[in-house]
Amino acid sequence: MGVAMALVLVAGCGSSGSTGDAKAKTQEAYAPSIDPAEFTIKIDYKYFPLEPGTTFVYRGETEHAAEGDIVEVTFDTKNVMGVECVVVDDRVTEGGKLIEQTYDWYA
């Protein structure tokens, strides 16, 4: 059984120095070495299987309202940095209203 590896794209964030620090700190550009052969779109990890057509539904309560998260594994793929990834549609609701929707990519 393969282990799912999430392809994470990270953008570097600059940090500011402490109050009174006159020089700004610099950060090197993030340039990972990605080998597409090390990834697969067959994600069968038993705790997070991403088989196309699968829907996960999560429900909970916040201090303001009922919250839900619907995660749908699509049949679509997207190429990210040469790696073929499974597209996952993630929708968060609060009080029955959509408050966030993202398309996430996994390999």
Backbone as XML, in Angstrom:
<?xml version="1.0"?>
<chain id="A" units="angstrom">
  <residue number="1" name="MET">
    <atom name="N" x="0.853" y="-1.168" z="0.000"/>
    <atom name="CA" x="0.000" y="0.000" z="0.000"/>
    <atom name="C" x="0.900" y="1.233" z="0.000"/>
  </residue>
  <residue number="2" name="GLY">
    <atom name="N" x="0.608" y="2.169" z="-0.896"/>
    <atom name="CA" x="1.415" y="3.384" z="-0.976"/>
    <atom name="C" x="1.073" y="4.360" z="0.127"/>
  </residue>
  <residue number="3" name="VAL">
    <atom name="N" x="1.993" y="5.144" z="0.471"/>
    <atom name="CA" x="1.787" y="6.178" z="1.476"/>
    <atom name="C" x="1.585" y="7.489" z="0.743"/>
  </residue>
  <residue number="4" name="ALA">
    <atom name="N" x="0.523" y="8.183" z="1.101"/>
    <atom name="CA" x="0.223" y="9.451" z="0.430"/>
    <atom name="C" x="1.260" y="10.490" z="0.798"/>
  </residue>
  <residue number="5" name="MET">
    <atom name="N" x="1.721" y="11.178" z="-0.207"/>
    <atom name="CA" x="2.661" y="12.275" z="0.028"/>
    <atom name="C" x="1.989" y="13.540" z="-0.469"/>
  </residue>
  <residue number="6" name="ALA">
    <atom name="N" x="1.765" y="14.469" z="0.397"/>
    <atom name="CA" x="1.135" y="15.723" z="0.000"/>
    <atom name="C" x="2.189" y="16.635" z="-0.589"/>
  </residue>
  <residue number="7" name="LEU">
    <atom name="N" x="1.901" y="17.142" z="-1.760"/>
    <atom name="CA" x="2.794" y="18.103" z="-2.391"/>
    <atom name="C" x="2.443" y="19.462" z="-1.828"/>
  </residue>
  <residue number="8" name="VAL">
    <atom name="N" x="3.357" y="20.025" z="-1.119"/>
    <atom name="CA" x="3.098" y="21.285" z="-0.447"/>
    <atom name="C" x="3.929" y="22.368" z="-1.107"/>
  </residue>
  <residue number="9" name="LEU">
    <atom name="N" x="3.246" y="23.371" z="-1.572"/>
    <atom name="CA" x="3.930" y="24.517" z="-2.139"/>
    <atom name="C" x="3.985" y="25.587" z="-1.069"/>
  </residue>
  <residue number="10" name="VAL">
    <atom name="N" x="5.173" y="25.987" z="-0.737"/>
    <atom name="CA" x="5.354" y="26.928" z="0.356"/>
    <atom name="C" x="5.922" y="28.222" z="-0.197"/>
  </residue>
  <residue number="11" name="ALA">
    <atom name="N" x="5.293" y="29.305" z="0.161"/>
    <atom name="CA" x="5.815" y="30.612" z="-0.217"/>
    <atom name="C" x="6.542" y="31.178" z="0.989"/>
  </residue>
  <residue number="12" name="GLY">
    <atom name="N" x="7.731" y="31.650" z="0.765"/>
    <atom name="CA" x="8.502" y="32.220" z="1.864"/>
    <atom name="C" x="7.905" y="33.536" z="2.312"/>
  </residue>
  <residue number="13" name="CYS">
    <atom name="N" x="7.900" y="33.732" z="3.580"/>
    <atom name="CA" x="7.412" y="34.983" z="4.141"/>
    <atom name="C" x="8.581" y="35.687" z="4.807"/>
  </residue>
  <residue number="14" name="GLY">
    <atom name="N" x="8.738" y="36.930" z="4.507"/>
    <atom name="CA" x="9.801" y="37.696" z="5.149"/>
    <atom name="C" x="9.458" y="37.923" z="6.609"/>
  </residue>
  <residue number="15" name="SER">
    <atom name="N" x="10.474" y="38.036" z="7.414"/>
    <atom name="CA" x="10.217" y="38.322" z="8.826"/>
    <atom name="C" x="10.807" y="39.678" z="9.139"/>
  </residue>
  <residue number="16" name="SER">
    <atom name="N" x="10.123" y="40.373" z="9.983"/>
    <atom name="CA" x="10.640" y="41.683" z="10.368"/>
    <atom name="C" x="11.419" y="41.537" z="11.655"/>
  </residue>
  <residue number="17" name="GLY">
    <atom name="N" x="12.394" y="42.368" z="11.797"/>
    <atom name="CA" x="13.208" y="42.318" z="13.003"/>
    <atom name="C" x="12.439" y="42.891" z="14.182"/>
  </residue>
  <residue number="18" name="SER">
    <atom name="N" x="13.040" y="42.810" z="15.342"/>
    <atom name="CA" x="12.403" y="43.351" z="16.529"/>
    <atom name="C" x="12.406" y="44.870" z="16.460"/>
  </residue>
  <residue number="19" name="THR">
    <atom name="N" x="11.606" y="45.491" z="17.275"/>
    <atom name="CA" x="11.553" y="46.940" z="17.324"/>
    <atom name="C" x="12.942" y="47.467" z="17.613"/>
  </residue>
  <residue number="20" name="GLY">
    <atom name="N" x="13.378" y="48.404" z="16.811"/>
    <atom name="CA" x="14.707" y="48.948" z="17.006"/>
    <atom name="C" x="15.756" y="48.281" z="16.148"/>
  </residue>
  <residue number="21" name="ASP">
    <atom name="N" x="15.406" y="47.171" z="15.493"/>
    <atom name="CA" x="16.338" y="46.495" z="14.590"/>
    <atom name="C" x="16.324" y="47.262" z="13.278"/>
  </residue>
  <residue number="22" name="ALA">
    <atom name="N" x="17.401" y="47.949" z="12.949"/>
    <atom name="CA" x="17.424" y="48.853" z="11.800"/>
    <atom name="C" x="17.541" y="48.128" z="10.480"/>
  </residue>
  <residue number="23" name="LYS">
    <atom name="N" x="18.166" y="46.953" z="10.446"/>
    <atom name="CA" x="18.362" y="46.235" z="9.187"/>
    <atom name="C" x="17.269" y="45.184" z="8.999"/>
  </residue>
  <residue number="24" name="ALA">
    <atom name="N" x="16.706" y="45.156" z="7.790"/>
    <atom name="CA" x="15.705" y="44.131" z="7.476"/>
    <atom name="C" x="16.426" y="42.817" z="7.212"/>
  </residue>
  <residue number="25" name="LYS">
    <atom name="N" x="15.862" y="41.730" z="7.677"/>
    <atom name="CA" x="16.436" y="40.410" z="7.447"/>
    <atom name="C" x="15.968" y="39.915" z="6.086"/>
  </residue>
  <residue number="26" name="THR">
    <atom name="N" x="16.829" y="39.204" z="5.392"/>
    <atom name="CA" x="16.451" y="38.656" z="4.099"/>
    <atom name="C" x="16.290" y="37.151" z="4.215"/>
  </residue>
  <residue number="27" name="GLN">
    <atom name="N" x="15.534" y="36.610" z="3.289"/>
    <atom name="CA" x="15.281" y="35.179" z="3.286"/>
    <atom name="C" x="15.560" y="34.658" z="1.883"/>
  </residue>
  <residue number="28" name="GLU">
    <atom name="N" x="16.224" y="33.505" z="1.800"/>
    <atom name="CA" x="16.502" y="32.914" z="0.509"/>
    <atom name="C" x="15.210" y="32.402" z="-0.116"/>
  </residue>
  <residue number="29" name="ALA">
    <atom name="N" x="15.171" y="32.411" z="-1.450"/>
    <atom name="CA" x="14.006" y="31.903" z="-2.165"/>
    <atom name="C" x="13.847" y="30.406" z="-1.908"/>
  </residue>
  <residue number="30" name="TYR">
    <atom name="N" x="12.615" y="29.955" z="-1.816"/>
    <atom name="CA" x="12.307" y="28.543" z="-1.609"/>
    <atom name="C" x="12.382" y="27.856" z="-2.969"/>
  </residue>
  <residue number="31" name="ALA">
    <atom name="N" x="13.286" y="26.923" z="-3.133"/>
    <atom name="CA" x="13.481" y="26.236" z="-4.406"/>
    <atom name="C" x="13.676" y="24.742" z="-4.163"/>
  </residue>
  <residue number="32" name="PRO">
    <atom name="N" x="12.571" y="24.008" z="-3.891"/>
    <atom name="CA" x="12.707" y="22.581" z="-3.607"/>
    <atom name="C" x="13.100" y="21.793" z="-4.859"/>
  </residue>
  <residue number="33" name="SER">
    <atom name="N" x="13.727" y="20.663" z="-4.648"/>
    <atom name="CA" x="14.055" y="19.749" z="-5.742"/>
    <atom name="C" x="12.917" y="18.734" z="-5.811"/>
  </residue>
  <residue number="34" name="ILE">
    <atom name="N" x="12.109" y="18.805" z="-6.867"/>
    <atom name="CA" x="10.948" y="17.933" z="-7.015"/>
    <atom name="C" x="11.223" y="16.913" z="-8.112"/>
  </residue>
  <residue number="35" name="ASP">
    <atom name="N" x="11.093" y="15.622" z="-7.785"/>
    <atom name="CA" x="11.225" y="14.559" z="-8.769"/>
    <atom name="C" x="9.840" y="13.943" z="-8.961"/>
  </residue>
  <residue number="36" name="PRO">
    <atom name="N" x="9.159" y="14.256" z="-10.081"/>
    <atom name="CA" x="7.806" y="13.743" z="-10.307"/>
    <atom name="C" x="7.698" y="12.221" z="-10.185"/>
  </residue>
  <residue number="37" name="ALA">
    <atom name="N" x="8.774" y="11.487" z="-10.442"/>
    <atom name="CA" x="8.744" y="10.024" z="-10.346"/>
    <atom name="C" x="8.527" y="9.544" z="-8.907"/>
  </residue>
  <residue number="38" name="GLU">
    <atom name="N" x="8.739" y="10.412" z="-7.927"/>
    <atom name="CA" x="8.565" y="10.043" z="-6.520"/>
    <atom name="C" x="7.120" y="10.204" z="-6.040"/>
  </residue>
  <residue number="39" name="PHE">
    <atom name="N" x="6.214" y="10.633" z="-6.924"/>
    <atom name="CA" x="4.826" y="10.889" z="-6.551"/>
    <atom name="C" x="3.877" y="10.031" z="-7.373"/>
  </residue>
  <residue number="40" name="THR">
    <atom name="N" x="2.658" y="9.838" z="-6.843"/>
    <atom name="CA" x="1.607" y="9.101" z="-7.549"/>
    <atom name="C" x="0.256" y="9.716" z="-7.222"/>
  </residue>
  <residue number="41" name="ILE">
    <atom name="N" x="-0.721" y="9.521" z="-8.119"/>
    <atom name="CA" x="-2.073" y="9.996" z="-7.823"/>
    <atom name="C" x="-2.913" y="8.891" z="-7.185"/>
  </residue>
  <residue number="42" name="LYS">
    <atom name="N" x="-2.336" y="7.688" z="-7.021"/>
    <atom name="CA" x="-3.041" y="6.616" z="-6.317"/>
    <atom name="C" x="-2.761" y="6.779" z="-4.827"/>
  </residue>
  <residue number="43" name="ILE">
    <atom name="N" x="-3.696" y="7.410" z="-4.145"/>
    <atom name="CA" x="-3.514" y="7.696" z="-2.715"/>
    <atom name="C" x="-4.423" y="6.751" z="-1.935"/>
  </residue>
  <residue number="44" name="ASP">
    <atom name="N" x="-3.831" y="5.696" z="-1.397"/>
    <atom name="CA" x="-4.598" y="4.660" z="-0.716"/>
    <atom name="C" x="-4.206" y="4.499" z="0.753"/>
  </residue>
  <residue number="45" name="TYR">
    <atom name="N" x="-3.649" y="5.543" z="1.319"/>
    <atom name="CA" x="-3.289" y="5.519" z="2.736"/>
    <atom name="C" x="-4.560" y="5.298" z="3.556"/>
  </residue>
  <residue number="46" name="LYS">
    <atom name="N" x="-4.554" y="4.324" z="4.459"/>
    <atom name="CA" x="-5.799" y="3.921" z="5.129"/>
    <atom name="C" x="-6.443" y="5.013" z="5.972"/>
  </residue>
  <residue number="47" name="TYR">
    <atom name="N" x="-5.690" y="5.979" z="6.446"/>
    <atom name="CA" x="-6.274" y="7.048" z="7.261"/>
    <atom name="C" x="-6.709" y="8.255" z="6.434"/>
  </residue>
  <residue number="48" name="PHE">
    <atom name="N" x="-6.318" y="8.297" z="5.170"/>
    <atom name="CA" x="-6.701" y="9.421" z="4.319"/>
    <atom name="C" x="-6.725" y="8.966" z="2.858"/>
  </residue>
  <residue number="49" name="PRO">
    <atom name="N" x="-7.596" y="7.982" z="2.537"/>
    <atom name="CA" x="-7.652" y="7.500" z="1.154"/>
    <atom name="C" x="-8.348" y="8.535" z="0.275"/>
  </residue>
  <residue number="50" name="LEU">
    <atom name="N" x="-7.771" y="8.824" z="-0.862"/>
    <atom name="CA" x="-8.356" y="9.822" z="-1.748"/>
    <atom name="C" x="-8.760" y="9.167" z="-3.071"/>
  </residue>
  <residue number="51" name="GLU">
    <atom name="N" x="-9.724" y="8.267" z="-2.989"/>
    <atom name="CA" x="-10.242" y="7.608" z="-4.179"/>
    <atom name="C" x="-11.254" y="8.537" z="-4.853"/>
  </residue>
  <residue number="52" name="PRO">
    <atom name="N" x="-11.070" y="8.805" z="-6.148"/>
    <atom name="CA" x="-12.015" y="9.684" z="-6.844"/>
    <atom name="C" x="-13.464" y="9.238" z="-6.636"/>
  </residue>
  <residue number="53" name="GLY">
    <atom name="N" x="-14.335" y="10.202" z="-6.393"/>
    <atom name="CA" x="-15.748" y="9.937" z="-6.132"/>
    <atom name="C" x="-16.083" y="9.861" z="-4.655"/>
  </residue>
  <residue number="54" name="THR">
    <atom name="N" x="-15.073" y="9.802" z="-3.796"/>
    <atom name="CA" x="-15.289" y="9.735" z="-2.344"/>
    <atom name="C" x="-15.622" y="11.118" z="-1.791"/>
  </residue>
  <residue number="55" name="THR">
    <atom name="N" x="-16.558" y="11.157" z="-0.839"/>
    <atom name="CA" x="-16.902" y="12.405" z="-0.154"/>
    <atom name="C" x="-16.783" y="12.178" z="1.349"/>
  </residue>
  <residue number="56" name="PHE">
    <atom name="N" x="-16.069" y="13.079" z="2.020"/>
    <atom name="CA" x="-15.960" y="13.067" z="3.473"/>
    <atom name="C" x="-16.796" y="14.225" z="4.006"/>
  </residue>
  <residue number="57" name="VAL">
    <atom name="N" x="-17.591" y="13.973" z="5.049"/>
    <atom name="CA" x="-18.429" y="15.023" z="5.635"/>
    <atom name="C" x="-18.073" y="15.146" z="7.114"/>
  </residue>
  <residue number="58" name="TYR">
    <atom name="N" x="-17.712" y="16.350" z="7.508"/>
    <atom name="CA" x="-17.367" y="16.629" z="8.906"/>
    <atom name="C" x="-18.332" y="17.677" z="9.432"/>
  </residue>
  <residue number="59" name="ARG">
    <atom name="N" x="-18.802" y="17.494" z="10.662"/>
    <atom name="CA" x="-19.728" y="18.451" z="11.272"/>
    <atom name="C" x="-19.252" y="18.778" z="12.676"/>
  </residue>
  <residue number="60" name="GLY">
    <atom name="N" x="-19.517" y="20.008" z="13.072"/>
    <atom name="CA" x="-19.140" y="20.428" z="14.411"/>
    <atom name="C" x="-19.852" y="21.709" z="14.782"/>
  </residue>
  <residue number="61" name="GLU">
    <atom name="N" x="-19.532" y="22.221" z="15.938"/>
    <atom name="CA" x="-20.132" y="23.458" z="16.444"/>
    <atom name="C" x="-19.034" y="24.444" z="16.787"/>
  </residue>
  <residue number="62" name="THR">
    <atom name="N" x="-19.229" y="25.693" z="16.425"/>
    <atom name="CA" x="-18.357" y="26.761" z="16.886"/>
    <atom name="C" x="-19.152" y="27.537" z="17.921"/>
  </residue>
  <residue number="63" name="GLU">
    <atom name="N" x="-18.553" y="28.549" z="18.483"/>
    <atom name="CA" x="-19.310" y="29.349" z="19.452"/>
    <atom name="C" x="-20.404" y="30.168" z="18.773"/>
  </residue>
  <residue number="64" name="HIS">
    <atom name="N" x="-20.324" y="30.286" z="17.434"/>
    <atom name="CA" x="-21.291" y="31.104" z="16.706"/>
    <atom name="C" x="-22.380" y="30.296" z="16.010"/>
  </residue>
  <residue number="65" name="ALA">
    <atom name="N" x="-22.048" y="29.134" z="15.447"/>
    <atom name="CA" x="-23.023" y="28.381" z="14.658"/>
    <atom name="C" x="-22.512" y="26.976" z="14.373"/>
  </residue>
  <residue number="66" name="ALA">
    <atom name="N" x="-23.376" y="26.194" z="13.744"/>
    <atom name="CA" x="-22.978" y="24.868" z="13.286"/>
    <atom name="C" x="-22.017" y="25.046" z="12.112"/>
  </residue>
  <residue number="67" name="GLU">
    <atom name="N" x="-20.992" y="24.213" z="12.080"/>
    <atom name="CA" x="-20.007" y="24.298" z="11.009"/>
    <atom name="C" x="-19.896" y="22.938" z="10.329"/>
  </residue>
  <residue number="68" name="GLY">
    <atom name="N" x="-19.691" y="22.962" z="9.032"/>
    <atom name="CA" x="-19.531" y="21.729" z="8.284"/>
    <atom name="C" x="-18.372" y="21.843" z="7.315"/>
  </residue>
  <residue number="69" name="ASP">
    <atom name="N" x="-17.828" y="20.714" z="6.943"/>
    <atom name="CA" x="-16.755" y="20.667" z="5.955"/>
    <atom name="C" x="-17.038" y="19.462" z="5.062"/>
  </residue>
  <residue number="70" name="ILE">
    <atom name="N" x="-17.224" y="19.726" z="3.774"/>
    <atom name="CA" x="-17.465" y="18.663" z="2.802"/>
    <atom name="C" x="-16.247" y="18.597" z="1.898"/>
  </residue>
  <residue number="71" name="VAL">
    <atom name="N" x="-15.604" y="17.439" z="1.878"/>
    <atom name="CA" x="-14.389" y="17.229" z="1.111"/>
    <atom name="C" x="-14.697" y="16.188" z="0.037"/>
  </residue>
  <residue number="72" name="GLU">
    <atom name="N" x="-14.679" y="16.616" z="-1.233"/>
    <atom name="CA" x="-14.992" y="15.722" z="-2.344"/>
    <atom name="C" x="-13.741" y="15.462" z="-3.177"/>
  </residue>
  <residue number="73" name="VAL">
    <atom name="N" x="-13.415" y="14.187" z="-3.349"/>
    <atom name="CA" x="-12.285" y="13.803" z="-4.181"/>
    <atom name="C" x="-12.799" y="13.737" z="-5.621"/>
  </residue>
  <residue number="74" name="THR">
    <atom name="N" x="-12.308" y="14.630" z="-6.468"/>
    <atom name="CA" x="-12.798" y="14.700" z="-7.837"/>
    <atom name="C" x="-12.093" y="13.665" z="-8.717"/>
  </residue>
  <residue number="75" name="PHE">
    <atom name="N" x="-12.546" y="13.556" z="-9.949"/>
    <atom name="CA" x="-11.893" y="12.700" z="-10.940"/>
    <atom name="C" x="-10.864" y="13.506" z="-11.732"/>
  </residue>
  <residue number="76" name="ASP">
    <atom name="N" x="-10.701" y="14.785" z="-11.375"/>
    <atom name="CA" x="-9.773" y="15.676" z="-12.071"/>
    <atom name="C" x="-8.360" y="15.546" z="-11.509"/>
  </residue>
  <residue number="77" name="THR">
    <atom name="N" x="-7.402" y="15.892" z="-12.344"/>
    <atom name="CA" x="-6.016" y="15.986" z="-11.902"/>
    <atom name="C" x="-5.471" y="17.327" z="-12.357"/>
  </residue>
  <residue number="78" name="LYS">
    <atom name="N" x="-4.393" y="17.748" z="-11.725"/>
    <atom name="CA" x="-3.724" y="19.000" z="-12.077"/>
    <atom name="C" x="-2.222" y="18.761" z="-11.987"/>
  </residue>
  <residue number="79" name="ASN">
    <atom name="N" x="-1.503" y="19.290" z="-12.953"/>
    <atom name="CA" x="-0.060" y="19.166" z="-12.955"/>
    <atom name="C" x="0.533" y="20.342" z="-12.192"/>
  </residue>
  <residue number="80" name="VAL">
    <atom name="N" x="1.264" y="20.044" z="-11.114"/>
    <atom name="CA" x="1.898" y="21.072" z="-10.286"/>
    <atom name="C" x="3.393" y="20.763" z="-10.234"/>
  </residue>
  <residue number="81" name="MET">
    <atom name="N" x="4.198" y="21.643" z="-10.775"/>
    <atom name="CA" x="5.647" y="21.480" z="-10.785"/>
    <atom name="C" x="6.070" y="20.136" z="-11.386"/>
  </residue>
  <residue number="82" name="GLY">
    <atom name="N" x="5.339" y="19.680" z="-12.417"/>
    <atom name="CA" x="5.659" y="18.421" z="-13.074"/>
    <atom name="C" x="5.052" y="17.198" z="-12.415"/>
  </residue>
  <residue number="83" name="VAL">
    <atom name="N" x="4.350" y="17.379" z="-11.300"/>
    <atom name="CA" x="3.744" y="16.275" z="-10.555"/>
    <atom name="C" x="2.242" y="16.256" z="-10.829"/>
  </residue>
  <residue number="84" name="GLU">
    <atom name="N" x="1.728" y="15.104" z="-11.276"/>
    <atom name="CA" x="0.297" y="14.948" z="-11.489"/>
    <atom name="C" x="-0.369" y="14.776" z="-10.118"/>
  </residue>
  <residue number="85" name="CYS">
    <atom name="N" x="-1.367" y="15.609" z="-9.819"/>
    <atom name="CA" x="-2.009" y="15.619" z="-8.501"/>
    <atom name="C" x="-3.514" y="15.392" z="-8.624"/>
  </residue>
  <residue number="86" name="VAL">
    <atom name="N" x="-4.106" y="14.781" z="-7.598"/>
    <atom name="CA" x="-5.552" y="14.612" z="-7.500"/>
    <atom name="C" x="-6.134" y="15.932" z="-7.002"/>
  </residue>
  <residue number="87" name="VAL">
    <atom name="N" x="-7.246" y="16.367" z="-7.631"/>
    <atom name="CA" x="-7.904" y="17.608" z="-7.225"/>
    <atom name="C" x="-9.003" y="17.273" z="-6.220"/>
  </residue>
  <residue number="88" name="VAL">
    <atom name="N" x="-8.984" y="17.951" z="-5.063"/>
    <atom name="CA" x="-9.970" y="17.754" z="-4.009"/>
    <atom name="C" x="-10.703" y="19.079" z="-3.781"/>
  </residue>
  <residue number="89" name="ASP">
    <atom name="N" x="-12.041" y="19.026" z="-3.829"/>
    <atom name="CA" x="-12.897" y="20.199" z="-3.614"/>
    <atom name="C" x="-13.280" y="20.224" z="-2.134"/>
  </residue>
  <residue number="90" name="ASP">
    <atom name="N" x="-12.884" y="21.265" z="-1.427"/>
    <atom name="CA" x="-13.098" y="21.386" z="0.018"/>
    <atom name="C" x="-13.978" y="22.604" z="0.289"/>
  </residue>
  <residue number="91" name="ARG">
    <atom name="N" x="-15.165" y="22.370" z="0.851"/>
    <atom name="CA" x="-16.130" y="23.457" z="1.113"/>
    <atom name="C" x="-16.484" y="23.501" z="2.603"/>
  </residue>
  <residue number="92" name="VAL">
    <atom name="N" x="-16.325" y="24.687" z="3.192"/>
    <atom name="CA" x="-16.630" y="24.887" z="4.606"/>
    <atom name="C" x="-17.878" y="25.761" z="4.708"/>
  </residue>
  <residue number="93" name="THR">
    <atom name="N" x="-18.819" y="25.322" z="5.565"/>
    <atom name="CA" x="-20.037" y="26.106" z="5.798"/>
    <atom name="C" x="-20.128" y="26.464" z="7.272"/>
  </residue>
  <residue number="94" name="GLU">
    <atom name="N" x="-20.775" y="27.577" z="7.522"/>
    <atom name="CA" x="-21.063" y="27.995" z="8.895"/>
    <atom name="C" x="-22.496" y="28.485" z="8.903"/>
  </residue>
  <residue number="95" name="GLY">
    <atom name="N" x="-23.310" y="27.899" z="9.761"/>
    <atom name="CA" x="-24.722" y="28.269" z="9.802"/>
    <atom name="C" x="-25.416" y="28.000" z="8.477"/>
  </residue>
  <residue number="96" name="GLY">
    <atom name="N" x="-24.939" y="26.995" z="7.734"/>
    <atom name="CA" x="-25.541" y="26.640" z="6.460"/>
    <atom name="C" x="-25.071" y="27.464" z="5.275"/>
  </residue>
  <residue number="97" name="LYS">
    <atom name="N" x="-24.211" y="28.461" z="5.508"/>
    <atom name="CA" x="-23.719" y="29.318" z="4.428"/>
    <atom name="C" x="-22.274" y="28.980" z="4.106"/>
  </residue>
  <residue number="98" name="LEU">
    <atom name="N" x="-21.969" y="28.931" z="2.804"/>
    <atom name="CA" x="-20.614" y="28.661" z="2.359"/>
    <atom name="C" x="-19.706" y="29.814" z="2.777"/>
  </residue>
  <residue number="99" name="ILE">
    <atom name="N" x="-18.644" y="29.507" z="3.530"/>
    <atom name="CA" x="-17.711" y="30.568" z="3.951"/>
    <atom name="C" x="-16.323" y="30.393" z="3.358"/>
  </residue>
  <residue number="100" name="GLU">
    <atom name="N" x="-16.041" y="29.196" z="2.807"/>
    <atom name="CA" x="-14.724" y="28.965" z="2.206"/>
    <atom name="C" x="-14.815" y="27.794" z="1.241"/>
  </residue>
  <residue number="101" name="GLN">
    <atom name="N" x="-14.171" y="27.950" z="0.082"/>
    <atom name="CA" x="-14.047" y="26.838" z="-0.857"/>
    <atom name="C" x="-12.658" y="26.863" z="-1.442"/>
  </residue>
  <residue number="102" name="THR">
    <atom name="N" x="-11.989" y="25.698" z="-1.394"/>
    <atom name="CA" x="-10.653" y="25.601" z="-1.984"/>
    <atom name="C" x="-10.587" y="24.346" z="-2.839"/>
  </residue>
  <residue number="103" name="TYR">
    <atom name="N" x="-9.685" y="24.379" z="-3.792"/>
    <atom name="CA" x="-9.336" y="23.180" z="-4.552"/>
    <atom name="C" x="-7.925" y="22.832" z="-4.118"/>
  </residue>
  <residue number="104" name="ASP">
    <atom name="N" x="-7.764" y="21.670" z="-3.517"/>
    <atom name="CA" x="-6.481" y="21.240" z="-2.983"/>
    <atom name="C" x="-5.932" y="20.141" z="-3.888"/>
  </residue>
  <residue number="105" name="TRP">
    <atom name="N" x="-4.611" y="20.046" z="-3.957"/>
    <atom name="CA" x="-3.952" y="19.103" z="-4.854"/>
    <atom name="C" x="-3.076" y="18.167" z="-4.050"/>
  </residue>
  <residue number="106" name="TYR">
    <atom name="N" x="-3.277" y="16.866" z="-4.234"/>
    <atom name="CA" x="-2.540" y="15.853" z="-3.493"/>
    <atom name="C" x="-1.872" y="14.859" z="-4.435"/>
  </residue>
  <residue number="107" name="ALA">
    <atom name="N" x="-0.700" y="14.378" z="-4.032"/>
    <atom name="CA" x="0.008" y="13.322" z="-4.772"/>
    <atom name="C" x="0.781" y="12.474" z="-3.785"/>
  </residue>
</chain>
